[in-house]
Structures are given as C-alpha cells and as structure tokens.
Amino acid sequence: MRTLVLFLPALGCVGRMALCMRLMSRSHGDTSQAGPGPHRLGESEISDLRRELERLRGEAQSST
C-alpha cells in the first residue's frame, strides 16, 4: 500500500498529460491534411541566392 502511495503522483502526472494531449488534438481539428507544398523558386531567386552565398563565402574567407 505504501508503494502505491509513492507512485500515485507519477501515475497522475502521466494521466493528466495524456488527457491534455487528447484535448489539444481535438481542439485543433483534423490536421492530417497536407499543408502547402514546397515553395518553388524561380530562376531569378535562385541566382540571387547564389550571389548572396558567394558574397557570404567571400566575407568568411576574408575574415579568417
């Protein structure tokens, strides 16, 4: 009986956590639908990112 009393707080914590997770999943509704797909970058955006990468690499090399 004494060991049961020692484990009651731990069991209560696990039970409350499971209840909270269940309630939160219900409040968010059906989130199983996939969100928007990956963003497709255009050629101009890719070239801008490449220039930025080269600039950053140059700064990193010059600072060392």
C-alpha positions in Angstrom: 0.0 0.0 0.0 2.8 2.4 0.8 4.5 1.9 -2.5 1.2 2.6 -4.2 1.1 5.9 -2.5 4.6 6.7 -3.7 3.7 6.0 -7.3 0.3 7.8 -7.3 1.8 11.3 -8.2 3.7 9.8 -11.2 0.6 8.0 -12.4 -1.5 11.1 -12.0 1.0 13.1 -14.0 1.0 10.7 -16.9 -2.7 10.6 -16.9 -3.1 14.4 -16.9 -0.5 14.6 -19.7 -2.4 12.1 -21.8 -5.7 14.0 -21.2 -4.1 17.3 -22.2 -2.7 15.9 -25.4 -6.1 14.4 -26.3 -7.9 17.6 -25.6 -5.4 19.7 -27.6 -5.6 17.3 -30.6 -9.4 17.6 -30.5 -9.3 21.4 -30.4 -7.1 21.6 -33.5 -9.5 19.6 -35.5 -8.4 17.5 -38.4 -4.8 18.5 -39.1 -4.0 15.3 -41.1 -4.4 17.2 -44.4 -1.1 18.1 -46.0 -0.2 21.8 -46.0 1.0 23.7 -49.0 3.8 22.1 -50.9 7.4 23.3 -51.0 7.9 26.7 -52.4 9.2 26.7 -55.9 11.9 29.2 -56.6 12.2 30.9 -59.9 15.5 31.3 -61.8 15.9 34.9 -60.7 15.5 33.9 -57.0 18.0 31.1 -57.4 20.6 33.3 -59.0 20.0 35.9 -56.2 20.6 33.3 -53.6 23.8 32.0 -55.4 25.2 35.6 -55.4 24.4 36.0 -51.8 26.1 32.7 -51.0 29.2 33.7 -52.9 29.3 37.1 -51.1 29.0 35.4 -47.7 31.7 32.9 -48.6 34.0 35.7 -49.6 33.3 37.6 -46.3 34.0 34.4 -44.4 37.3 33.8 -46.2 38.4 37.4 -45.8 37.7 37.4 -42.1 39.9 34.3 -41.4 
